[in-house]
């Protein structure tokens, strides 16, 4: 059973990281394509701020964050997560605090 939980936790951490990276790459590519399609005139086109992210999920309660951090710490202590993975997931849970 611990092996199953370890595998699920690792998969969840990897999937979350992959989703974040994929979204960043998609936004960057969309910006590059938009710049290539813009007409090459003497006056530069105005630049606009990026649109806000679509419907951000509600921030979990502090108890939920503490529980997630405790689980993350136990995974790190048991060797399932590397130091880099641990820090990345901790930053995601804390949301920049």
C-alpha positions, 0 to 999 in steps of 0.5 A: 500500500505505501508503494501505491501511495508513493506512486500516486503522489509522484504522479500527481507532482509530475502531472502538476509540474507538467501542466504548469510548464505546458501552460507557460510554453503555450502562452509564450508560443501564442505571443510569438505567433501573434508577433509574427502575424502583426503587420510590419508597418512603420508604427509599432502596434500597441502592446496590451497586458496579458489577460488574467488567468481563466477562473483561478480555483479558490484558495484552499483553507489554511488547514488544507495547506498544512495537511498538504505540506505535512504530506509533502514533507513525509514524501520528501523524508521518505525519499520519494521527492527530490529536494528540487521537487519538494521545493517546487511543490511547496512553492505551489502549495504556498502560492508565493507566501 
